[in-house]
Amino acid sequence: MNDDEIHSQIEKLVAEEHALWERESQGNVTDSERERMAQLKVALDQSWDLLRQRKALRNVGRDPDEAEMRTEGTVENYRQ
């Protein structure tokens, strides 16, 4: 997946997330939609992480295609 494809995926995920937030703000969200919101958060974190990996590899002269999607456990447990 190249950078443009990752950005496109992020845009789709964000659009879905915003629609669910809107439903939640109106009090119309189901438990399964809340679960989907949590899944979207992870998918977005993974996508942004993949873009950062690609940029870092590119910056050191390596092939950005060496970057790999990391697991939920990895991206959700970063130390900041």
N, C-alpha and C positions, 0 to 999 in steps of 0.2 A: 504494500500500500504506500503510495507516495504522499507528500505533504498535502497536496490539493485534495486528495481523497480523504485524508484524515480530517482536514478542515471541513469538508462537506459532511462527513459523519458527525462531527461535533455540532455543526449547525442543525442537523436533523434532531440530534439528541436534545439540544437546548430548546428547540421549538416544542418538542414533546414535553419536556420538563416544565416549560412556561405554561403550556396549556393545563397541565396537571396542577401547577401552583394556583392558577386562576380558579380552577374548580375547587381546590381546597379553600381558597379565600372566600368562596361563596358557600362553603359548608357542604359541597356536593361530591366529595371524594370518597371512594370506597376503600376498604382495607387492601384490596388487590391493587388499587391505584397508588396507595401509600407505599406498598411494597415495590411497585414499578418505579416510584420516585427514588427509592433507595438504590435500585438497580441502575437507574440513570446516573445517579451521582457517581457510582463506581465506574461505569462505562466512560463518563466524562473525565474522571481522574486518570483512567488508563489511557485515554486518547491524548490528553494533554501531556502525560508522561512520555508517551511514544514520540510526540513531536519534539519534546525537550531532548530525548535521547538522540533523535535524528540530527538535531541541530548540533549537539555536542560532538557526535561522530564526525559530522561535516567540518566542524571547527578544528578538529585535529587531523584532518586530511584522510579520514576513513570513509568507507562507504556507508551512507545513512541507512541503507537497506539491511545492515547488520542489526539494527534496532529491533527489539521484540516487545510485543505486548506483555507487560508484567501482570502477575496475578493480583487479584483483589487484596490478598493479604499483604502483598508488598506495597502497593500504592496507597492503601488505607492505613498503613502503619509507619509511614515515614516519620523520622524525627525531624522536627523543625527547629 
